[in-house]
Amino acid sequence: MLALALALLSGCSASIEDYRDDTPKLDLFEFFEGYVQAWGMLQDRSGKQTRRFDVKIRGEVKGRVLTLYEDFLFDDGEEQQRTWVITKLENGQYMGTADDVVGEATGRVEGNALNWRYVLRVPVDDTTYDITFNDWMYLQDSNHMLNIAEMTKWGFTVGTVTLFFEKQ
């Protein structure tokens, strides 16, 4: 009975292959090269919005490497910076690192979508938590992309991050 339930649940999850034929085709490096503005929010596991933020992003492409310089401004005045270094691999695969990412992020592009998975070390008060992100980005047109990320800890959903990107 448990095996049947797990099989049914796993069949309900989106797969990156589901987007193979969707357009416009996402070129991650092309979208993020230059300047991008983003707006987002965090929601807790009940769906309540807990924070809002703006992000100014500057992307530099050198060969098979995209470096993203991100400056976050939260609605409570907190500022954060993150620098992603993303390497293009074969067959739509990507690998990325950032100072607050545990190990390496891995991702894959198909059609208009990117599925990006990583563990982010998140400071809360006087401690930090390692939160797993299942990040989905969807290119809407050449200047706009949507992003939704499920955050989990020990397999349980602890929140969601939603972002809207606009190429400048």
Secondary structure, DSSP 8 states (H G I E B T S, - for coil): -HHHHHHHHHTTS--GGGGTT-SS---HHHHHSEEEEEEEEEEETTS-EEEEEEEEEEEEEETTEEEEEEEEEETTS-EEEEEEEEEE-STTEEEEE-TTEEEEEEEEEETTEEEEEEEEEEEETTEEEEEEEEEEEEEEETTEEEEEEEEEETTEEEEEEEEEEEE-
